[in-house]
């Protein structure tokens, strides 16, 4: 039984989705389990306590293994740090064969040439994603294999991560006894579950509003155009409510989740809600009090607008502000807030809607939750990579495995 597992380590929860490959059925992938546990030891995508995050991952793994009934040994891991950098790089090679026919080997050499850009000393390459090829003078080629030419050029997008953060994350995962298949940029993986190839052609963005970060990817003409991670998330909204209402943070979170709305125009000044019951449930020493719904909505709207302003700034960097015909898909826990879609439409001047699992059949409803779409996307990513690796013996995977093996040997040498 081929098991593919996606591990999404967020600031508030660790989520694990388990998929199974069906060899004989039409649909090659079926989701058989999805679990989550509260996370500790990670903030804004960076590990701040290896001990805590290791025990969170272990708890999640144990829960998943009990649920699916088979041991889980390997995971595809999402990485989501504000220190992610994204650069374009070109690689040029001469076509190897004398008859000028381009084969897989030429493509690999061109991609390898594009990899050779100067990476800052404390960064390392996570992904090298080919955007388009040029054969002699013919541009915008999607797949050059089998074509004839003398000179092959590739334009790639190189995604880099901070080495120390990658090492801390991998160390914590290895401590639980898991093997890492690969590290994948979280929003890139999530897009595999949320959008289809038609939308990628037209121009589309996926925006993941997490607790402490908001990450995004932009596609156009079927290729990745840009990716970024912004260090603001939905817990900033909670903090704003706590300050605005002068109430404890746990009560502010309950108010946000149960009563929050990002559209102040939906309420009158007279609309009030009684938060006494919520305060009692959260053991908050509050006297009986009512708060204005309009006021709460104004607090939420201000921060939501800031989040989407930052997203729009990223779109401006690639000249796509207000220019993505297939619109924006919102995922992540923060997108569940009432009115977020409307604020997104207004701020980004684009069609916007909540993302949903469009591409994978599953009997587990939990997987279709906005918070699970990244972990689900990691399973899809893993499945696709395995398919492609089988088809062409692709580079990259070996290099990644070699790197992780080296890291594992070093870590094992420290064990008592």
N, C-alpha and C positions, 0 to 999 in steps of 0.2 A: 504494500500500500504506500503510494507516494504522498507524503505529508508536506505541505508548504505552510510555513507559519510567519505571520507579520507581527512585529513587536513595535508598538508605538509608545514611547516613553514621554509623557507630558508632565507639566509642572504639578498638576493635581491628580492625575490618574495614569496608571500603567495599563495599557490595553493590549490584548493578544487575540488575534483572529487565526483560526486554523482552517486551512483548505485541504481538500483531498483530490488528487488527480484520478479521474475515472478513465481507464485506458479504453474501455469498450463502448462508452456512451458518446453521443454527439457532443454534449456539453462537457468539455474537458475538465472543468473545475467545479467542485461543489464545496460550499462552506459548511463545516461540521461543528464548529464551536467558536464562541466569542465570550471572553471574560474581561473584567476590569477590576483593579484593586486601587485603593488610594495610594498616591505616590509620595515618597519623602526623599529628600536628598538631591532634588534637582530644581533649578530655577532658571527661567528664561533659556531653556534648552541646554544649560550647562550644569554639569554635576558639581554639587557643593559638598556632598558627603558620600563617598563610595560605599561605606558601610550601610547607610540607610537605603540607597537606591538598589543595592544588591539584594537586601531583604525584601524590598517591594517587588523586584522582578521575580525572586524565588517564590513569593506568595502567589503571584499571578500565574507562574508556570505550574505550580502545584494544583491550583484551581482548574487550570486548563486541562492538565493531564487527567484529573479526576473526571472531568466532563467528557472528554473524547475517548478516554480509555486506552490510549496508546502513548508511549513515551515520546516526548518532543526533544529533539537533539539539536536541530538547526533553526536559526531564525533570520529573517530579513529585517533589518533594523532601520527605523526612520531617524533621521538626524535633522534637528530644527533649531539652529543656533543663529542669533543675530549677527554672528561674525562670518556668516557665509558670504563668499565673494564670487562674482560671476564675470568672466572675461571672455572676449572673443579671440580666437587664434586661428591662423591659417597654416596649412601644411601643403607643401608642393613636392611631388615626386615625378620621376620619369617612369613611363610605363615599361614594365620589365620584358614582356614577350616581344619577339622580333616582329610578329605580325600586328603588333599594336593593340591586341585585344586585352581589355582590362579585366583582371580577375580579383578574387577575394584578397590575395596576397598584396596586390597594389593598393587596395583600399585600406588594408591594415597598416601598410607602410606610411600612407598619407596621414592617417589618424595619429600614428606614432610620431610623425614629424610635427604635427600640430600640438602634441603634448609637450614638446620641448620649449615651452615658454618659461620665462623666469618667474618662478613662484617665490613669494616672500619667504624668508627662512623659517618662519614659524607656521607656515601653511602647507597643506598637502592637497593633492588633486582627488576629489571624490568622483566626479563624472567627466568624461569627455564625450560630448553629445554632438555628432555630426549634424549640421544644419542643411548644408547643400554642397554639391560638388560642381566643379567646372572641368570639362574635358576640352583641352586646347582652348578655343574661344567660346565654346557653347556653355552658357551659364545656367544656373538654377536647375541642375539635374538632381533628381531624388536618389536614383540608384544607378551608378555607372557600370555595374558589372555586365560584361558582355559587349559593351560599346568599344569602339575603336578610337585610338588617339595616341598622342605622343607624351602629353603632359597632363597629369591629373592633380587637381587642386581641391582641397577640402576646407570648408569653413566650419569651425566647431565652436561650441560654447563650453567653456571649461569652468566647472563649479568647484570651488576650493573651500576647505574647512580648516579651522584652527587645530593644529596638530595636538596640542595639549588636551583640548576638549574631546577630540576623537579618541585619544588614548585613554582618558578617564572613563569615557562611556564604554569602550570595548573591554577595559579592565573589569568594570562592574559586571558586565554581561558574562565574561569568561569565568568569573568567580562562582556563578550559579551553575557552571558545568555545561553551558550552551556553546555551540559553535556558531560563528557568524557567517552567513552566506555572503552578505554584502551590506554596506551602509548605503542608504538611499535618501536623498533629500525628501523630507516628508511631503511638501506640497506637490512635488513631482509624482510621487507614488499615489497620492490621493486622487490626482487628476485621472489616473488610469481607471478608477472606479466610477468617476463622476461624469466625464465628458466623452463624447464619441469623436470619430475621425472627421466627420462633417464639420462639427463645431471648431475643431482644431484648424481646419482649412480656412474657415471664415475669419477667425480671430476671436479668441476667448480667454478669459482669466478665471482662475480658481483662487478664492481668497479663504484661508483657513483662520478663523478667529479663535485662538486658544485662550488659555487663562493668562499667560504672561507674554505671549508673542502673537503677532499676526503675520502669517506667511502667505506668499502669493506666487503663482506661476502664470506666465502669459504665453499663449501659443498663437501662431499665425502661419498660414500655408502649410499646416501639418507639422510644423517644427517648433521646438521650444525657442522662445524669443528672449525671455528674461525671467529671473527669479530673485526673490528678496525676502528677508525676514525682518519685520519691524518689531522693536521691543516694547510694544504696547498691546495689552489684551483685555479680556473681560474682567480680570481681577482689579484693574484700574477703575472700572465702573463701580465695583463693590466698594473700593476705598473712597471714591467720591461720595457715594451714598452715606457711608459711615461718617464722613466729615460733615456733609450737608445736614444730616439728621441728628448728628452727635450721638450715634448709637454704636454698640460694639460691632466688630467686623462680621461675626457669625450671623448676627441679626440682619445686618445690611445685605449679606448674601441671600438670606431667605426672602427679604423684601424684593431684591432684584429678580430672583428666580420666579417667585410666585405672583408678584404684583407689578413687576417692572414693565415699562413700555417706553419706546424711544420717540413717541409722537405726542408732544405736549398739546398740540391743537385738538387732540381727541377729548380733552378734559376741560371743564369749567373751573373757575377759581374755587367754586363751592364744593367740588368733588373731593370728598375726604374718605380715608380708610382708617379703620381702627387696627392698630398694630399690637394691641395689648396681648392678644392670644399668642401671636407669633413670639412676642418678647418672653412670655411665660414658658413657651415650649423650648426656647433657646436659653432658659435660665438667666435671662437678662433682667437686672433689677430696675425695670422701667415702671414708672407710674402709668396709670391708664392714659393713653394719649392717641390723638388722631393726627394723621399727616395728610398734606395735600397731595393728591395724585399728580396734579399738574407739576408741582415742584419736583417730585421724584422723576417725572418724565423729562423735565428740563435738564436735570443733572445727567441723566442717561444720554439724552440727545447730544449734549455738549461733547461728551467723551466719544460717542459713536461718530460724530462729525469729524473729530480729530483723527480717529483711526482711518476713516475713508479719505481724509485729506492726505494722510501719509501714503496711502495706497495710490492715490492719484499722482502724487509726486513721483512714485516709481514708474507709473505709466508715462509721465512726461519725459522721463529719462530716455525712453525708447520711442518718443513721438506717437504714443497711442492713447493719449488722454482723450476720452470721449470717442474713440475710434475703433472699438471692438464690436463688430456687428452681432456676434453670437452672445455678447454680454458677459456678465459676471456671475459665477456660481459661488454662493457662500456656504462654507461648511464649518465644522467645529462647534464646541459648546456655546461660544459667544454669539453665534448666528441664530441661536434659538430665541433670543430676546425678541419680544413683540416689537414690530416696527423697524427692525434692523434693515430689512430689504428695502423699505421706503426711503430710509436715510441713505442707503447705498445708491439707489436710483438718482436721488437728488444731488448728492455730492459728486458722483462719478459721471453723471449725465449719460448713463448707459442702461440697457435692460439689465435687471438683476433678479435672481430668484435663489431659493435654497437648493443646494445640491442634493442629489439622491443617487442611490446605487442603481445605475442603469444597465450595468454590463454583466453582472454575475447573478446566477440563480441561487437562491438560498432559502432554506426553510426556517432559518433563525431570524426573526424580526429585528432582534437587537442590532444586527449588523447594519441595518438600514438607517440606524440612528446617525445623526450628523457627527457625533463624537467618534464613531467607529470607522468612518470612511477612510481615514488615513491608514489604519491597520489593515483594512480590507484592500486598499490600494496596494499595500506592500505585498500582500499575497498574490495579487494580479501581476504586479511587477516581477515577483519571483518566478511565477509561472511562465511569463513571456520570456524572461531572460534564459530560463532553462531550455525553452523551445528553440530560441535563437542559437544558443550555445551548441545544442545538439545538431542544428542544421548546418551552421558554419562553426568550425572550431575557433571561436572568437578570442581575440586577446583581451586583456583587461581582467577577466575573471581569474586567470592564473596569477596575474600580478597581485590582485587583491588577496587571493588565498595565501600567496607567498608572504605578503606583508603581515597578514593576521597570524600565520604560523610562526613567523619570526617573533612577533609580539608575544604570542602565547609561550614560546620557549623561554623568552626573557622573564615573563611573569612566573612560570613554573620554577625557574631557577631560584626565585625568592622564597618559594614555599618551604616551610620547615621540614 
